[in-house]
């Protein structure tokens, strides 16, 4: 990425979470554990769905791709954050900052579109069960996944193109632990009022609208499920409840961050930690702990691996 001729700032500085180095070392251990749990938990879902033939269905295909998104999304910011916790100087280059913003919104935007695809899949499975298999063909799954990634890429590209010409001549201190649009744009040495309004509309209002549409969709689905009974409907109800929990965990922090002017509030760091570190760890727990089929598949996979290991040793 080429910097604009007017850009003087070569790097940005992240503020410390705390002034006590010992506490930052303790936080390093905690967040390292959370990150490893995130990667392992989501990777386990990917491996289980890939290796278990009974899970080769649209819902689990989409769940596997959601886990891939969670691994990438967390890896964009957390490794750098962990390194900074052990460093006295917490900096990132201008190009590195722009790249982080691009990737963060690329994957985050794809995740937003992907959650909509998962809601559409559940709606078809419940509202049109007789036509579900014919509608959700394999080429349809792949097309929806590709469209989600393309949507995230378009969203992020627009933002990055608008941010690259901004001049940065100081200060260069970011009151956060990773680069994001609100914190970086407000450091620009120019009038950002028009750009700020556009970014709030582009990020915040679209996110809020998508969240309301998803809540409305799942409300309709849940009302349909509550009017039925039986084991199959109860399983579908549990699945949809898990989806609603994930949607809420994902969208509420995004609405808090992007649906307001670019100002710093006391809860910003806590919300950012939740959005980038905690939520990607919770997603696999929500999907697996409430899904008996997934837990059974994981147990079968474990038995197969143990049998293979025993045969190899024997």
Residue pairs with C-beta under 8 A, 6 or more apart in sequence:
1 95
1 98
1 99
1 164
2 164
3 94
3 95
4 164
4 165
4 166
4 167
6 167
6 169
6 189
7 94
7 166
7 167
7 168
7 169
8 167
8 168
8 169
8 170
9 94
9 168
9 169
9 170
9 172
9 187
10 93
10 94
11 91
11 92
11 93
11 94
11 97
11 172
12 91
12 92
12 94
12 97
12 172
12 173
12 174
12 179
12 184
12 187
13 89
13 90
13 91
13 172
13 173
13 174
14 84
14 90
14 91
14 92
14 174
14 176
14 177
14 178
15 90
15 173
15 174
15 175
15 176
15 177
16 24
16 90
17 24
17 27
17 85
17 177
17 269
18 24
18 27
24 85
24 86
25 85
25 86
27 85
28 82
28 85
28 86
31 78
31 81
31 82
31 85
31 277
32 82
34 277
34 278
34 281
35 74
35 78
35 79
35 82
35 277
35 281
37 281
38 70
38 71
38 74
38 78
38 277
38 280
38 281
38 284
39 71
39 74
39 75
41 281
41 284
41 285
41 288
42 67
42 68
42 70
42 71
42 280
42 283
42 284
43 67
43 71
44 284
44 298
45 63
45 64
45 67
45 284
45 287
45 288
45 294
46 64
46 67
46 68
47 301
48 55
48 294
48 297
48 298
48 301
49 55
49 56
49 60
49 61
49 63
49 64
49 297
50 64
51 301
51 304
52 297
52 300
52 301
54 293
54 297
55 293
55 294
55 297
58 121
58 125
58 136
58 140
58 141
59 118
59 121
59 122
59 125
59 239
60 294
61 141
62 114
62 117
62 118
62 121
62 141
62 144
62 145
63 118
63 287
65 114
65 145
66 111
66 114
66 115
66 118
66 283
67 283
67 284
69 107
69 110
69 111
69 114
70 111
70 280
70 283
70 284
71 280
72 107
73 104
73 107
73 108
73 111
73 276
73 280
74 276
74 277
74 280
74 281
76 100
76 103
76 104
76 107
76 178
77 100
77 104
77 177
77 178
77 276
78 276
78 277
80 92
80 100
80 178
81 177
81 178
81 276
81 277
84 90
84 177
90 177
92 100
92 179
94 168
96 179
97 179
97 184
98 160
98 163
98 164
98 179
100 178
100 179
101 156
101 159
101 160
101 163
101 179
101 180
101 181
101 184
102 156
102 157
102 159
102 160
103 156
104 156
104 178
104 179
104 180
105 152
105 155
105 156
105 159
105 160
105 181
105 203
106 152
106 153
106 155
106 156
107 152
108 152
108 254
109 151
109 152
109 153
109 154
109 155
109 156
110 148
110 149
110 151
110 152
110 153
111 152
111 250
112 152
112 207
112 210
112 250
112 251
112 254
113 147
113 148
113 151
113 152
114 145
114 148
115 214
115 243
115 246
115 247
115 250
116 148
116 210
116 213
116 214
117 144
117 145
117 147
117 148
118 243
119 214
119 217
119 218
119 221
119 243
119 247
120 144
120 217
121 136
122 218
122 221
122 236
122 239
122 240
122 243
123 217
123 220
123 221
124 131
124 132
124 135
124 136
125 132
125 136
125 236
126 221
126 224
126 225
126 236
126 240
127 221
127 224
128 135
155 202
158 202
159 181
159 199
159 202
159 203
162 195
162 198
162 199
163 181
163 184
163 185
166 185
166 188
166 190
166 192
166 195
167 188
167 189
167 190
168 187
168 188
168 189
169 189
170 189
171 187
172 187
174 183
174 184
174 187
175 183
175 264
175 268
175 269
176 183
176 268
176 269
176 272
177 269
177 272
177 273
178 272
178 276
180 257
180 272
181 199
181 203
181 258
182 199
182 257
182 258
182 262
183 262
183 264
185 192
185 195
185 196
185 199
185 262
186 192
186 196
186 262
186 263
192 262
196 261
196 262
199 258
199 262
200 258
200 259
200 260
200 261
203 254
203 258
204 255
204 258
204 259
204 260
205 259
207 251
207 254
207 255
207 258
207 259
208 255
208 259
210 251
211 247
211 251
211 252
211 255
214 247
214 251
215 244
215 247
218 240
218 243
218 244
218 247
221 240
222 237
222 240
222 241
222 244
225 233
225 236
225 237
225 240
226 237
235 292
235 293
238 290
238 291
239 290
239 291
241 290
242 286
242 287
242 290
242 291
245 286
246 283
246 286
246 287
249 279
249 282
249 283
250 275
250 279
253 271
253 272
253 274
253 275
253 279
254 275
256 267
256 271
257 268
257 271
257 272
257 275
287 294
288 294
288 295
288 298
289 295
